[in-house]
Amino acid sequence: MIKYENLYSVSIILPILNEINSLKKTIKILNKINIRKEYLIIFSNKLTSSEVKKEIFNLKKKYKNILLKPQQRPFVGGAIDLGIKLAKKKYIVIMASDLETNPHELKKMIKISKKNPDSIISADRWISQKGFNNYGIIKFFANFFFQKLIKIFFKQKILDFTFAYRLYPKDALKNYKIKELRHGFALEILLNPIKKGFKVITFPAEWKKRVEGNSSITIESYFSYLKVLLRNI
């Protein structure tokens, strides 16, 4: 348990392909939060352009608390897995670089975490009035029914098991190696700590469609959520 505010610190994992302007805006917003922090920017040697690589290396010159690493395993889960291994602070934040996760909300997450230092703080789109802006009707209903399916097996108060915007006590993810590297990793790294006894506190959060770059989600990504659920029941 983190008892004193000056001991509170976060490792913020920011996977990136080519959404450099969104990343810059994200870091600018996060940097205003008065907390000890490090940014772990995980990029792809194969998919990140040389121009974007140059820009993120310039970001490192501007912000001394940035660590840049090329991901070793594929897909977004591979990037997050590496970030977890590199994290040195007391808490780990998982979020997006493309502004689909609202960086302004991290301040609220930290405030809740300080009052509940042993809990996972998880953003929940289903309890927010702005949870699914321009999400798409098919995706919306697919998400709705999948959340209901998960709750059949996991009797939690959580309504959003698949939104990868969370703040974890480092112990919740310690020594864990992500198995599902596609988007299903988001469900995997919530179910695993729950099964270990960690409490999850949710708060209403926004989701806003990215304005830069292309989504990497595919049919295989959707099936990856189901694979994770089947492995955990």
Beta strands, then each sheet from edge to edge (+ up, - down):
strand 1: 9-15
strand 2: 36-43
strand 3: 66-70
strand 4: 91-94
strand 5: 120-124
strand 6: 166-169
strand 7: 200-204
sheet 1: 3+ 2+ 1+ 4+ 6- 5+ 7+
end
